[in-house]
Structure formats: structure tokens, C-alpha cells
């Protein structure tokens, strides 16, 4: 599963050819969450509130890029990196 970003010890990944709806996976401190790209809602899992806040802030800034990366990954292409939070 390619890593698309890493910031504040939060790791963001996408699977190749993953199931719908378009989403990404994030990990922090041994906990994991799956976030829908369209509405940035948690599909499953959880992160601590502070980490979740940072993740959603990042995803809001990069939502269009997340859609692009999803399209690439759904076609088994390398999704590429997205800049971390500054």
C-alpha cells in the first residue's frame, strides 16, 4: 500500500484497486482510520482527537489531490505523494 503523505507521525496510504467509496487510510500511534474522500467522514476506525483534527485539516487542503490519487491507485498506477501539513 503506497504511502502518499506523512506528517506529525501520521501516515497516509492508499491501496491499489481498493473498494469504493474513494477513501484513504491513516495510521497514528498504532490506531487506524479509513476516511471517505468525498465528505472526509470516518468509514471505520478512529484516531485520537488531536491526530484526527490534523488529518482532516490536511485532507481538506488536499481533497482535489486525494481524488486524483484515488483515480491513479484505482487503475493500479502509483498514486504519488501529497505535501504534508506545513
DAJOVEN-V137341 format. One record per residue. PHI is phi in whole degrees, -180 to 180 (999 if undefined). OMEGA is omega in radians with two decimals (* if undefined). D_LAST is the distance of its C-alpha to the last C-alpha in Angstrom with 2 decimals. Layout:
phi=PHI omega=OMEGA d_last=D_LAST
phi=PHI omega=OMEGA d_last=D_LAST
This chain:
phi=999 omega=-3.09 d_last=24.08
phi=-67 omega=3.03 d_last=21.28
phi=-83 omega=-3.13 d_last=17.80
phi=-104 omega=3.08 d_last=15.43
phi=-164 omega=3.09 d_last=12.07
phi=-151 omega=3.12 d_last=11.21
phi=-157 omega=3.14 d_last=8.63
phi=46 omega=3.12 d_last=10.01
phi=66 omega=3.01 d_last=13.33
phi=-96 omega=3.14 d_last=13.39
phi=-109 omega=-3.12 d_last=15.00
phi=-114 omega=-3.09 d_last=15.41
phi=-136 omega=2.97 d_last=18.62
phi=-135 omega=3.04 d_last=21.26
phi=-84 omega=2.97 d_last=24.95
phi=-74 omega=3.05 d_last=27.10
phi=59 omega=-3.09 d_last=29.62
phi=-74 omega=-3.11 d_last=28.59
phi=-71 omega=3.05 d_last=30.44
phi=-79 omega=0.01 d_last=29.82
phi=-76 omega=3.09 d_last=28.12
phi=-55 omega=-3.05 d_last=24.97
phi=-158 omega=3.01 d_last=22.50
phi=-136 omega=-3.13 d_last=20.02
phi=-109 omega=3.08 d_last=20.26
phi=-134 omega=-3.13 d_last=17.82
phi=-133 omega=3.10 d_last=18.74
phi=-154 omega=3.06 d_last=17.89
phi=54 omega=3.11 d_last=20.44
phi=83 omega=3.09 d_last=23.26
phi=-104 omega=-3.10 d_last=22.90
phi=-132 omega=3.09 d_last=22.29
phi=-144 omega=3.01 d_last=21.84
phi=-114 omega=-3.06 d_last=22.52
phi=-117 omega=3.04 d_last=20.87
phi=-71 omega=-3.11 d_last=22.65
phi=-71 omega=-3.04 d_last=20.63
phi=-60 omega=-3.07 d_last=22.96
phi=-119 omega=3.12 d_last=22.63
phi=58 omega=3.07 d_last=19.84
phi=-94 omega=3.08 d_last=22.61
phi=-71 omega=3.06 d_last=23.24
phi=-86 omega=3.08 d_last=26.14
phi=-158 omega=3.12 d_last=26.76
phi=80 omega=-3.13 d_last=25.50
phi=-161 omega=2.98 d_last=23.16
phi=-127 omega=3.03 d_last=20.26
phi=-56 omega=-3.05 d_last=20.22
phi=-51 omega=-3.12 d_last=19.26
phi=-64 omega=3.13 d_last=16.03
phi=-65 omega=3.12 d_last=14.79
phi=-64 omega=3.10 d_last=16.23
phi=-61 omega=3.11 d_last=14.48
phi=-64 omega=3.13 d_last=10.97
phi=-62 omega=-3.14 d_last=12.44
phi=-68 omega=3.06 d_last=14.00
phi=-59 omega=3.12 d_last=11.07
phi=-62 omega=-3.10 d_last=9.36
phi=-64 omega=3.10 d_last=12.93
phi=-63 omega=3.13 d_last=13.65
phi=-67 omega=-2.99 d_last=11.04
phi=-121 omega=-3.05 d_last=12.46
phi=-60 omega=3.12 d_last=16.01
phi=-64 omega=3.10 d_last=17.81
phi=-65 omega=3.09 d_last=16.27
phi=-62 omega=3.08 d_last=17.26
phi=-61 omega=3.12 d_last=20.73
phi=-62 omega=-3.14 d_last=20.94
phi=-65 omega=3.11 d_last=20.03
phi=-61 omega=-3.13 d_last=22.59
phi=-60 omega=3.11 d_last=25.21
phi=-61 omega=-3.10 d_last=24.79
phi=-64 omega=-3.14 d_last=24.98
phi=-67 omega=3.07 d_last=27.93
phi=-101 omega=3.12 d_last=29.76
phi=59 omega=3.04 d_last=29.11
phi=-104 omega=3.09 d_last=26.85
phi=-61 omega=-3.07 d_last=23.74
phi=-70 omega=-3.11 d_last=20.91
phi=87 omega=-3.07 d_last=18.34
phi=-90 omega=3.00 d_last=14.66
phi=-124 omega=-3.11 d_last=11.82
phi=-57 omega=3.08 d_last=8.28
phi=-76 omega=3.00 d_last=6.23
phi=-64 omega=-3.13 d_last=3.82
phi=-69 omega=* d_last=0.00
